[in-house]
């Protein structure tokens, strides 16, 4: 499976539908969310993590830290990124569990309240995203298996502090436990 990489872009640019149209709508892929040290500090503080204990394990590039990795195998990479950035983030979406897991984690860490769309959007707008497409068909076995393997490999090589599912990186155990607890607490506030 051939991977096509793209530049890291500001997440808030994807709020502009014209910018979003630059992302292929006919390809699956994977993506990484990147934060500056100040945004990473917010996450680590909320998770009660000492930065010096984890910084060596977090993927770094151009002064940025990768905090989340995900795949789009059942839909296009454009649709997945649109969901993360432009989700309506309503009470129903929180209650029904249809809010993206990344948004659930960000709202829980940043606002300690999954219903707080404004704080979540403001934080996402400070992040950057890097996306990759693969030459497979959306919903195909090849896309699902290949992208899952890429995601698992990345999570075995680096610590992604907002990934819970399948995150087996050694330093992730306590972080996942705290993040899961924060997500549970912040979902049942109403």
N, C-alpha and C positions, 0 to 999 in steps of 0.2 A: 504494500500500500504506500503510495507516494504521498509525502506531506509537503504542503505549500505554506510557508511561514509568511507572516505579515508584520508590519511595524506595530510597536506599542502605541496606542492612541489614547487620548483623554476620553474617559467614559462619558462625560457630559456631551461630547460631540454626537453620541448615539441617540441623544434626545431629538436631534435634528433628523427628520425622516430622509432628507437627501443624503446625509452622511451614512445613514443606516443602509440605504440602497447600494452603497459601495461594497457591501458585504454580500457574498454569493448567497442566493436563496435556493440553490439546487445542490448544495454540497454539505455533507456532515463534517464535523471537525471537533477540535478541542480548543480550550481557551484557558488563559491564566489572568488572574486579577492581580494588579500590582499596586503597592502603596508606598508613599514616601515614609520616611522614618517617623514623622510626627503622627501619621495615621496608624502606622503599625503600633506605636506607643499606646494609642488609645485602646487598641485591641488587647495588647499584652497586659495593660493595667487592669482592664475589666476581667481578664482571665487570671489575674494574680500570678503572672509569669514574670520572672526576672529576665530582662532582655539579654543579659550576658549568658544566660543558660541556653538560649535558643537561637540567637542571631547567627552563629556559625552554621546552623543547619537549614536556615531559610535561604531559598534561591534568591540571588541578588543580581541586578543588572542595571547599570547606569544610575546608581543611587536609589534604586527602587527595590522593594522586597515583595516577592510573590506570596500572596496570602491565601489564594484559593485556586484550585484547578478543577475544571469540569469538562464534560463531553456533550456533544450534540450528535447522537446517532440516529434517533427516531425522528428528528426534524433538522432543518437547516441550521447552520451556524448563525445565520442572521436572525432567525426566529428565536433561538435560544438567548442570544445576547439582548435582543429586544425585550424579551421576558424579564431578564435580570434588571435591565436599566429602566424600562418604561412600564413596568407592571402597575396596574391601577392600585394595588396594595390596599384593598378594602377590608373591612372587618370580616366579611364573608370569606374572603380568600385566606385570611389568617385562620379563621375558625375551621374551614374545610381542608386546610393543609395544602392549598394550591398556590401559595406564595412560594417563590423559589427558595431553596434551602439556603442559598447565599444571602438573600434578603432577610430570611428568618434570623440567620446568625448575625448579620450586621445590625438589624434593629434591636436584637437582644443585647448585643455588646455595647452599641453606641447609646441607645436610649433606654435600655432595660425594659423595652415595651415594643412588642411586635406590631402594635397598632399604629405606631408613630411613623407614618409615611414621610413626613417632612424631614425629620432627622435622618432617616434612612437614605432618602434621596440626596440630601446635602452631603452625606458621607460618601455615597457612591460617586457623586460628581467630583470628588477629590481624588478618586482612583483612576488608574489607567488599565486598559485591557489589551491583551495580545491574543490574537486568534489565528488558528491554523486550520486549513481545510485538508481533506484527504480525498483521493480519487476513488471513492466508493459510492455506492448508491444509498441514499437515505433509507433507513429501516432494513437494510440488508444485514445478513449474518456477518459479512465481512466488516461492515462499518461498526457494528456493535462489538464484535470480538476484538477487532484491531484497536478501536478507540479505548475500550476498557483496558486493554493491555498497556496502552500508552499512559493512561491515567494511573494505573497501578504502579507502573515503572517510575513515573514522576514522583508519586507519593512514597516510594521506597528510597528514592534518592535525596529528597528534600522534605522539609517540614512545611506543610501548608496549614496554618493555624486555624483556618475557618472550615476545613474539610473534616467531616466526622466519619461518614460511611467509607469503609475500606481503607481508612488512613491508619496504616500499621507502622508508621515511622516510630522508632523507639521513644522519642521525646513527645509524641502526640498523646500518649495515654492519659495523662493528667489533664492536659488541655481539652481533650474531647469530653472528659467527664465534667469539667467545669462548664464548657460551652453547652453541653446537653442540659445541664441543670439550669443555666441562664435562659436557654430557649424555652424550657418547660415553664419556668417562673414567669417569663415575660409574655407568654401566650395566654395565660389564664388570669390576666389582671382585671378584665371587665366582669 
